[in-house]
Amino acid sequence: MSGDGHAHVKVQDAAIERHSLMREEQYKHFRWTNRTVRSSMWGAAIIPVGLFLVIYANQNKWDWSGKRKDQTLSK
């Protein structure tokens, strides 16, 4: 079967290779700018702390276990 000329050949595209190399070496060219600091703060501090505060504030307000249609969900 392998003699029928349908070998698995990897076709290389210069644009894909350039993009892959850029992504692999991105850490070499990274700089802290106002934009990267802002996005890092949003992703690492502001959003997680905000989610924690919302969840913590609503943690003991609702009781979902064993409730029927005519019963209230609030504790």
N, CA, C and O of each residue as an XYZ file, in Angstrom:
300
protein
N       0.797     -1.201      0.000
C       0.000      0.000      0.000
C       0.839      1.265      0.000
O       0.452      2.285     -0.570
N       1.987      1.187      0.643
C       2.787      2.401      0.730
C       3.486      2.709     -0.593
O       4.091      3.773     -0.724
N       3.424      1.834     -1.553
C       4.091      2.056     -2.815
C       3.227      2.761     -3.848
O       3.624      2.867     -5.009
N       2.028      3.258     -3.444
C       1.147      3.867     -4.434
C       1.353      5.376     -4.579
O       0.580      6.024     -5.284
N       2.367      5.954     -3.936
C       2.693      7.357     -4.151
C       1.942      8.329     -3.265
O       2.044      9.539     -3.465
N       1.193      7.841     -2.295
C       0.444      8.730     -1.413
C       1.115      8.822     -0.050
O       0.515      8.487      0.972
N       2.325      9.264     -0.041
C       3.066      9.415      1.213
C       2.602     10.697      1.907
O       2.153     11.639      1.254
N       2.715     10.721      3.227
C       2.345     11.910      3.989
C       3.468     12.932      3.885
O       4.529     12.777      4.490
N       3.220     13.959      3.121
C       4.220     14.985      2.890
C       3.782     16.253      3.606
O       2.641     16.693      3.465
N       4.687     16.830      4.368
C       4.381     18.078      5.057
C       4.663     19.233      4.105
O       5.793     19.420      3.653
N       3.625     20.001      3.807
C       3.775     21.161      2.940
C       4.073     22.357      3.829
O       3.304     22.663      4.739
N       5.173     23.025      3.572
C       5.557     24.163      4.378
C       5.103     25.456      3.722
O       5.334     25.696      2.537
N       4.451     26.278      4.531
C       4.025     27.589      4.077
C       4.877     28.613      4.811
O       4.987     28.565      6.036
N       5.470     29.525      4.084
C       6.384     30.493      4.690
C       5.674     31.379      5.716
O       6.255     31.709      6.750
N       4.442     31.762      5.445
C       3.714     32.624      6.377
C       3.413     31.896      7.682
O       3.518     32.491      8.754
N       3.044     30.630      7.612
C       2.764     29.848      8.814
C       4.039     29.633      9.612
O       4.023     29.718     10.840
N       5.127     29.359      8.939
C       6.400     29.177      9.627
C       6.848     30.464     10.322
O       7.347     30.420     11.447
N       6.672     31.609      9.656
C       7.031     32.899     10.239
C       6.185     33.186     11.474
O       6.700     33.653     12.491
N       4.892     32.909     11.385
C       3.988     33.133     12.508
C       4.350     32.221     13.682
O       4.347     32.669     14.828
N       4.656     30.970     13.417
C       5.046     30.038     14.470
C       6.322     30.495     15.160
O       6.418     30.445     16.386
N       7.289     30.934     14.393
C       8.540     31.412     14.962
C       8.309     32.666     15.805
O       8.909     32.815     16.869
N       7.444     33.568     15.336
C       7.146     34.782     16.094
C       6.509     34.431     17.436
O       6.858     35.025     18.455
N       5.575     33.468     17.451
C       4.909     33.074     18.689
C       5.860     32.362     19.647
O       5.741     32.512     20.863
N       6.794     31.593     19.111
C       7.749     30.886     19.956
C       8.757     31.825     20.604
O       9.239     31.547     21.702
N       9.081     32.923     19.947
C      10.095     33.846     20.453
C       9.501     35.159     20.951
O      10.210     36.161     21.040
N       8.224     35.167     21.272
C       7.569     36.396     21.696
C       8.119     36.914     23.021
O       8.199     38.126     23.222
N       8.496     36.022     23.919
C       9.003     36.445     25.221
C      10.293     37.264     25.104
O      10.616     38.037     26.005
N      11.011     37.102     24.030
C      12.257     37.854     23.856
C      12.013     39.327     23.562
O      12.880     40.163     23.816
N      10.844     39.648     23.032
C      10.553     41.014     22.599
C       9.471     41.681     23.434
O       8.993     42.756     23.073
N       9.067     41.053     24.562
C       7.998     41.617     25.379
C       8.498     42.824     26.156
O       9.612     42.822     26.681
N       7.658     43.863     26.224
C       7.971     45.052     27.020
C       6.737     45.441     27.827
O       5.604     45.299     27.368
N       6.983     45.936     29.042
C       5.884     46.437     29.856
C       5.535     47.844     29.391
O       6.317     48.780     29.561
N       4.357     47.978     28.806
C       3.858     49.281     28.393
C       2.586     49.557     29.188
O       2.124     48.698     29.939
N       2.022     50.744     29.027
C       0.781     51.075     29.730
C      -0.323     50.082     29.377
O      -1.105     49.680     30.240
N      -0.381     49.699     28.139
C      -1.426     48.775     27.688
C      -1.251     47.379     28.295
O      -2.228     46.777     28.740
N      -0.027     46.860     28.318
C       0.191     45.525     28.878
C       0.001     45.512     30.391
O      -0.476     44.521     30.944
N       0.364     46.594     31.063
C       0.142     46.675     32.510
C      -1.350     46.693     32.806
O      -1.810     45.992     33.707
N      -2.112     47.489     32.058
C      -3.566     47.549     32.270
C      -4.225     46.201     32.038
O      -5.036     45.764     32.855
N      -3.894     45.536     30.945
C      -4.518     44.247     30.663
C      -4.089     43.190     31.673
O      -4.878     42.311     32.020
N      -2.848     43.265     32.147
C      -2.403     42.323     33.176
C      -3.126     42.559     34.491
O      -3.491     41.604     35.176
N      -3.335     43.802     34.849
C      -4.056     44.104     36.091
C      -5.504     43.645     36.011
O      -6.033     43.112     36.986
N      -6.156     43.840     34.867
C      -7.534     43.375     34.709
C      -7.607     41.860     34.830
O      -8.484     41.330     35.512
N      -6.695     41.168     34.175
C      -6.745     39.715     34.168
C      -6.258     39.058     35.437
O      -6.722     37.972     35.784
N      -5.327     39.693     36.143
C      -4.727     39.059     37.312
C      -5.292     39.562     38.631
O      -5.170     38.868     39.640
N      -5.906     40.743     38.664
C      -6.341     41.282     39.946
C      -7.798     41.755     39.948
O      -8.581     41.309     40.787
N      -8.166     42.621     39.058
C      -9.468     43.282     39.151
C     -10.622     42.315     38.915
O     -11.555     42.279     39.717
N     -10.588     41.540     37.853
C     -11.688     40.606     37.563
C     -11.783     39.503     38.615
O     -12.890     39.245     39.089
N     -10.691     38.830     39.016
C     -10.820     37.804     40.055
C     -11.296     38.354     41.397
O     -12.110     37.717     42.065
N     -10.807     39.520     41.800
C     -11.250     40.110     43.074
C     -12.718     40.509     42.985
O     -13.471     40.310     43.938
N     -13.126     41.062     41.867
C     -14.535     41.421     41.686
C     -15.446     40.205     41.745
O     -16.486     40.241     42.402
N     -15.065     39.129     41.065
C     -15.855     37.900     41.124
C     -15.920     37.349     42.535
O     -16.978     36.900     42.976
N     -14.801     37.375     43.253
C     -14.783     36.900     44.627
C     -15.738     37.707     45.498
O     -16.487     37.136     46.290
N     -15.717     39.022     45.357
C     -16.588     39.864     46.179
C     -18.066     39.612     45.884
O     -18.878     39.556     46.807
N     -18.418     39.460     44.619
C     -19.815     39.185     44.267
C     -20.244     37.834     44.812
O     -21.334     37.718     45.372
N     -19.421     36.821     44.662
C     -19.765     35.484     45.146
C     -19.824     35.471     46.664
O     -20.731     34.865     47.235
N     -18.882     36.125     47.331
C     -18.859     36.148     48.791
C     -20.076     36.877     49.356
O     -20.622     36.476     50.384
N     -20.502     37.951     48.678
C     -21.661     38.709     49.147
C     -22.954     37.920     48.988
O     -23.884     38.114     49.771
N     -23.037     37.045     48.007
C     -24.261     36.287     47.751
C     -24.199     34.850     48.243
O     -25.105     34.063     47.967
N     -23.157     34.503     48.958
C     -22.926     33.114     49.327
C     -24.029     32.543     50.213
O     -24.472     31.419     49.976
N     -24.476     33.266     51.206
C     -25.456     32.736     52.154
C     -26.832     33.372     52.006
O     -27.621     33.351     52.950
N     -27.131     33.928     50.856
C     -28.433     34.559     50.650
C     -29.476     33.616     50.083
O     -30.671     33.842     50.275
N     -29.061     32.562     49.390
C     -29.996     31.705     48.681
C     -29.860     30.261     49.143
O     -28.763     29.799     49.455
N     -30.977     29.561     49.182
C     -30.986     28.158     49.570
C     -31.747     27.385     48.502
O     -32.975     27.456     48.445
N     -31.038     26.651     47.661
C     -31.633     25.954     46.535
C     -32.028     24.522     46.864
O     -32.764     23.902     46.097
N     -31.565     23.986     47.971
C     -31.774     22.564     48.238
C     -33.192     22.279     48.723
O     -33.665     22.885     49.684
N     -33.852     21.363     48.055
C     -35.161     20.873     48.460
C     -36.286     21.880     48.396
O     -37.255     21.746     49.143
N     -36.205     22.867     47.553
C     -37.259     23.877     47.456
C     -38.304     23.456     46.425
O     -37.995     22.865     45.391
N     -39.544     23.783     46.748
C     -40.642     23.524     45.822
C     -41.022     24.803     45.095
O     -40.471     25.873     45.356
N     -41.965     24.674     44.188
C     -42.338     25.804     43.340
C     -42.886     26.994     44.149
O     -42.612     28.145     43.807
N     -43.646     26.733     45.200
C     -44.282     27.810     45.949
C     -43.430     28.318     47.135
O     -43.870     29.206     47.865
N     -42.244     27.776     47.330
C     -41.388     28.202     48.437
C     -40.360     29.224     47.966
O     -39.912     29.186     46.820
N     -39.995     30.127     48.853
C     -39.007     31.151     48.527
C     -37.602     30.582     48.577
O     -37.332     29.650     49.335
N     -36.699     31.142     47.768
C     -35.313     30.680     47.717
C     -34.429     31.385     48.729
O     -33.340     30.901     49.035
N     -34.874     32.520     49.256
C     -34.034     33.253     50.202
C     -33.989     32.536     51.543
O     -34.945     31.867     51.934
N     -32.884     32.679     52.233
C     -32.717     32.020     53.540
C     -33.388     32.790     54.630
O     -33.348     32.381     55.790
